Amino acid sequence: MAAFNRKERDRLLRQSDILNAAERVFATKGYHKATIQDIAKEAQYAVGTIYLYFKDREVLYLDLIERKIADLISEVKKEVNKTEDAKEKIKVLVHRQLAYFEENQDFFRIYFSERGGLRWAIKDKISKSAVDKFVKYLDYITELLKRAQEKLLIRKELETKRLAYVLASMLNAVIIPWLKGTHKKEQITNMTDFILDIFFKGVEQKQ
């Protein structure tokens, strides 16, 4: 059993080494210019070793996307759990999600801005596991909004599941143009208060 565990640990370590190297190569060269040979060189493994773990470049990239989704959710939850205040939890979620994309902008930029938009070329191939992670993340946001609703921070008649989709959409509406360079470059985390203000107060002029 010990030998199996050691073998499994070695396998996971190599896989992690390859994914880390691939992330650096993709961030530097972009998806279309990166090659398995580049990734093997960066990881300091033989090309054949890369193919033992990943069928091709696309599979490697899709695995990276899934890992990034998992990392994002883990980072957000870790920060949100540091406060007990219902409204502050939502603020931390928004800020930490924006910060995560800011910290990983070189990787995510190729997903949104390479030729024709890479996300449209691979969106149907993203694994069910990755989709399930995102759905669970929306459930998590829903629970935070329910808590805020219980504290009378959100109107009782509003469906929190729909609100979770609204908040997620607002975040995407800020993140995607920023990654594509559509808006003037600034720290995306500076948009935290703007998003929260619109989400909680709306845009209607009060009389």
N, C-alpha and C positions, 0 to 999 in steps of 0.2 A: 504493500500500500504506500509506504514511504517513497519507494522508487517511482511509483506512478505519480505521486504528488510532486516530486522533484521534476519529473518529465513535463508535467502539466505547467509547473511554474516557469520552466525554461521556454515552453511554447508560448505562454502568455507574454513573457518578457520580450521574445523576438517579435511577436505580433505588435506589441506596444512600441518597440524600437522602430519598426517599419512604418507604423502610423505616424509617429512623431516626425520621422524623416520625410514622409510624404507630405505632411502638413507644411513643413518648411519649404519643400520644393514647389508645391502648388502655390504657396503664398508668394514665392519669389518669381517663378516662371509663368504662373497661370496654368490652368488645366490643359489647354490645347498644346502648349509647348513642352510640358513636363513629360518625361518618359520613365518607364520602369527602370531603365539604366541609370537615369539621374537619381531616382529614389534609392536604388541599390547602393550607389556610390555614397550618397548622403548617410545611409544607414550603416555603411561599411559591411554589407552582406553581399554574397554572390547573387547575381540576377536570378539564378535558379531557386535560391532560397525565398526570394520575394514571391515567385510563382507557386511555391509550396503553400503559401498562406492566402494569396489573393490571385484570382484567375486573371485579372487584367486591371488596367488603370481605373476603369470606371467603377469596378467593384471596390477598389481601394478608396476611391473618393466617396462613394456612397457610405462605406463604413465610417469614414471620417465625419460625414454629416451626422450620422447617428450618434457618434461619440460626442460631437459638439452639442447636440440637443440634450444628451444626458448630462453633460458638464454644466450647461446653462441652467438646467432645472436644479441640479445639486447646489450650484453657487447661489441661486436665488433663494432656495429654501433655507440654506445655512444662514444667510443674512437676515431673512424675514423672521427666523426663529429667535433672533436676538432681542426682539421687542415684543411686548404684550399689547401695545396700543393698536386698535383695529385700523385706524386710518394710517398710522405710521407704517404698518405692515404693507399696505398697498403702495405707499410712497417708496418704501425700500424695494419692493418688487419692481416697480417701474424704473427706478434709478439703477438697480443692479442689472436688469436686463439690458438697458441702454449701455451701461458700462461694459458688459460682456462683449457686446458687438464692437464697441470702441477698442477694446483690448485685442480683439481677434479680427480687426477690420481687413487685414491683408488677405486672410483666408476667405472671409465671407464676401469680399468685394468681387472675387472671380465668379462666385455663384450667381450674382445678380447682374454683372456688367460685361462678362465675356461675350464673344460673338453671338448675337441673337438671344442672349440671356441663357446662360447654362441651365438655370433652374427649369426652363421649359423643356429642355432636351432630356432631362433626367427625372423630372417630377413624377412620372408614372412608375419609375423603377425604385423609388425610395421604399425601403422595407416596411412591412406591416409593423415591425417592432418600433421603428422610428416614429411612424404615425401614431401608434398606441401611446408612446411617450408624450407626444404633443397633446393628445386628447386628455391624458391624465393631468398634464400641466394646466389645461383649461379647467379641468375639474378642481384642481388646487386653487386656481384664481377664483373660481365660483365660491369655494368655501370661505376664502378671505372676504369676498364681497357679502356673503351671508352674515358673517360676523359683524361687518360694518353696518349691515342692515339692522341687525339686532341692537346695535348701539345707536340707532336712529340717525346714522350718517347718510343713509341712502333710503329713498322712499320705499315704503313697504310693498306698494303695488307693483314695483318693477321686478321682472324676472331676472334673477342673478345669473343664470346660465347665459342669457342673451347679453347681459352686461359684460360678462367675461369675454365674449366674442368681440364686443364693441371695444373694450380696453385693449385686447390683443391686436385688433385691427388698427387702432390708433397708434400703437407702438410700431407696427409694421409700416404704417404710413409715414412715420418719421425715419425709421431705420433704413428702409430701402432707398429712398432718394438720397439720403446722406451717404450710403455706401456707393451709390452710383455717381456721386459727385454733382447731383442736380442742384443741391443747395450750397450756398457759400460755406466753405469749410469752417467748422467750429467744433468744439467738444460737444458730442451728441448728448452727453449727460446734462448739458445746460438746458435741454428741453424738458427735463423732469417736471419742473413746476408748471410749465405751460400745459403739458399733457394732463397733469392732475387738476389744474384749474378748469380746463375745458370739461374734463370727465365729471368732476363733482358739481360744477356750477353752470355748465353749458355756455352758450354764446348769446343768449337772449339779453337785450338791454333791459335792465330793471328800471321800472318807472318810479 
